[in-house]
Structures are given as C-alpha cells and as structure tokens.
Amino acid sequence: MKNLKLIPILLCIFMLNVASMCSSDDDNSSTNVSQTEVFNTVSSGTWRITLYNDSGTIKTSNFTGYNFTFSASGILTAANVANTYSGTWSISDSNSNDDTINDLNFNIAFSTPAIFVDLTDDWHIQSRTATKVEFIDVSGGNGGTDYLTFEKN
C-alpha cells in the first residue's frame, strides 16, 4: 500500500525534472541578431537556393545551377553558366527597439525574368547560421505562405 502512495509523488518529481530541462534558448539559430550580423553572413561567398516553396508549390528546381552573390553595395547577382541576372537586396528592421530575428526584413527585388521576380518580396528571417538562412513570407493578398532557403556553397 505504501508503494502505491509513492507513485504520484515520484511522478510529480519526474515531471518537475523534465520541465526544468526545457529551455527556450535551445535553438541553434540566433533569435537576437543584428542587421550587421545578417549582412556579414550573406555578403560572404556565394549561395544557392535549396528550397523555394511558393504557397505549397515547390519551385526549387527553377533555380538549380544558379549561384547568388549578395554584394556589399546591395546588388544581388544570380548566375549560372549561361545567364546572369541582377537585382537588389537589403535588410531593414521593422522594430528598432529590439534586435530579434523576427523584426528583420530581408528585401529581395528582381525585375526579370519572371521566375526571379517571384523572389521579389520583403522576407522575414526564420533562422540564420553561418551557412544557411531560412526565410518566410505570409502573403497579405491570398494568405499563402512562401518559404525560401539559401545555403552557402
């Protein structure tokens, strides 16, 4: 009978122990990040698109073979063996009172060709490492959600 009374107590101790191990800062990507950190990350080296999900339609293959260069002057170049397209890029902070990654907008603009114009948007940074940056955009018009991932070459 004494053993049955111990079970709820041991269960409570176990649950408290598990809860104490949980932490909101276990994420490998930085949630407190400055514009400078993001700028320095993307303006170093060349990048490729490893995911482009346009409201549920995967269009990653449209960018296969293209290397993207984010120049310090704000020029975004996409080049493969046959074509080179230029656009612009910038980073803006929608809330200057804090530097969480969610407040940074990563602005991409291309005027041609149509597949690159699809990338034109003010993307929100979901996560950033030295070799990978993930973006999300929730459309105000149709409510679709787009995802874009660049990985360093």
N, C-alpha and C positions, 0 to 999 in steps of 0.2 A: 504494500500500500504506500509506503514511503517513496518507493521508486516512481510511482505514478504522479506524486506531487512534485517531484523534481523535474519532470518532463517540461511543464510550462515554464519553469524558471530557466532551465537550460536553453529552451527555445528563445526566450527573451534575450538572454546573454548572447546567443549566436546572432540574432537579428541586429542587436546593437553593434556587435563586432563587424558585421558585414556593412552596415550603414556607415560606420566610421572609416571604412576603407574607400568609400566612394568620394570622388572629388571632381569638381567641375573643371579643374585645371589639368586633367589628364590628356587633353587633346594635344597631339603633336604639332598642330598648326597654331600659329600665334594669333590670339584674339586681340592683343594690344600691339598694334603695328602702325608705324607712321608712313606717310606718303613717301618719305625718303627711302625707307626700307623696301617698299614695294618697287619704287623706281629703280633702286640699285639692283634688285633681283632680276627684273625683266630686261633691263638695259645691258645686261651682261650675257654675251653669247647669242646663239640662235635657238629658236624654239619651234616646236611642231604642235599641231592640233591633234590631240589624242581622243577628244570627244567633242562633237557638236550635236546636241540634241535640240532640235527645233520643235518645241511643243509636242514632244513624243515621237517625232520622226528623226531617226539617226541619220545625219548628213556628214559624218566624219570623213567619208571617202571623197567628198568634194575637195578636200584639202590635202589628200595624200601626195607626198612628194614635195610639198611646199615648206620652205624654211622661213620663219618670221624673225625679223630683226626689229627691235624696238630701240631706235636711236635716241640719244640723249636730247636731241633737238625736237623730239616729238613726231618724227617721221616713222611710220610703220611700213616696212617693206616685206612683201610676200614674194618669194622667188622659187621657181623650180628650174629644170634645165631649159625650158622653152619660153617661160613667161616671167615677167616681173611686174608686180602691181604695187603702187604706193598709196598709202592712206596716212591717217594721223592717229595719234594716241595721246592720252593724258590721264592724269589721276586727279580727282577732286574729292574734297572732304565735305560731306553734307552736314557735319556737326563738328565745329572746331573746338568744342568744349571737352571732347574726349577723343582718344585715338583708337577706337575699336575697329577691327577689320570691317565690321558691318557698315560703318559710316563712310567708307571709301568707295568712290565710284571709279571704275576703270573704263574710260571712254575710248571707243574704237570707232573710226569713221573711214569707210572706203566709198568711192563714187562709182567704180567699175571693177570688175564685171559683177553681174548680178549675184553670183554665189558669194562674193566677198562683201557685197552690200548687205547681205543677210547678217554679217557680223557687226554691222554698224549699230551701236547701242551704248547705253551707259550701264555697264555690267557691275554687279555687286560682287565683291570678292568673298567667296565662301571659305577658302583656305589658301595658304601660301607656305611653301617650303623653298629651299634654295633651287630645287629642280622641278617644281610643279606649282601651277597656280590654277585654282578652280573658281569659275565664275557662275553666277546665276542671274537671270533676269525674268521677272514676272511682268508679263505684258499688261499694260493698262487697258488696251483695246479689247482683245479677245480673252484675256485671262490666262493665256497659255504660259507655260514656264519653259524657258530655254536654259540649257547648260552648256558651258564652254570650258574646255580644259586645255591648257598649254603645258607641255613638258619640254624641258631643256634637252637639246641634242647632245 
